[in-house]
Amino acid sequence: MDTKEHILDVAQRLIQQRGVNGFSYADIAAEVGIRKASLHHHFPTKTDLVLHLLNRYRQQLEDYLASLPDTHSHVLLDRYAALFHGNLCQGRACMGGMLAAEVATLDASLRPALERFLQVQQRWLSGVLERGQQRGEIVRAATPARQAAMLISTLQGALLFARAGGDETFFQESVQGALSSLLA
């Protein structure tokens, strides 16, 4: 693995575990085994680093979602929820959720990239839910966009609460409740 990718991987983990305000370049440099000056060579500021990470995270999400086959809605929703569960199992929050929680303390230049990340999820989920409604797989209790917003909020909240309380059962029950309310 090259140094830049190692830096990004360490920084992503730290953001997902502690938030942007919970780590410094010294933390990354020590873990990667480089000097802070070398880190600044790759990413002059913390904002540069976070922006690069957020764009990379969004692209990884887009690639993952695009790789999913057009199958039954519940399968797609389970795979989407599994992303959050994977973070929980690693003791992490969703990076988008962590940045959203810290948005008031972040450089304003990060907001458009964060909004794009959230829009990717909203668009994809809305499409899955719309197709599911058309196929009779999803309850037509609300618009697909409203159902997508509810599901994203449920998953983010369940992840944060389960992580804070150390209770994976809370996450599982929240997800099962949300998904069962959507499925016809």
Secondary structure as GFF3:
##gff-version 3
##sequence-region A 1 184
A	DSSP	alpha_helix	3	18	.	.	.	ID=ss1
A	DSSP	three_ten_helix	20	22	.	.	.	ID=ss2
A	DSSP	alpha_helix	25	32	.	.	.	ID=ss3
A	DSSP	alpha_helix	36	42	.	.	.	ID=ss4
A	DSSP	alpha_helix	46	67	.	.	.	ID=ss5
A	DSSP	alpha_helix	73	89	.	.	.	ID=ss6
A	DSSP	alpha_helix	95	101	.	.	.	ID=ss7
A	DSSP	three_ten_helix	103	105	.	.	.	ID=ss8
A	DSSP	three_ten_helix	108	110	.	.	.	ID=ss9
A	DSSP	alpha_helix	111	135	.	.	.	ID=ss10
A	DSSP	alpha_helix	144	165	.	.	.	ID=ss11
A	DSSP	alpha_helix	168	182	.	.	.	ID=ss12
###
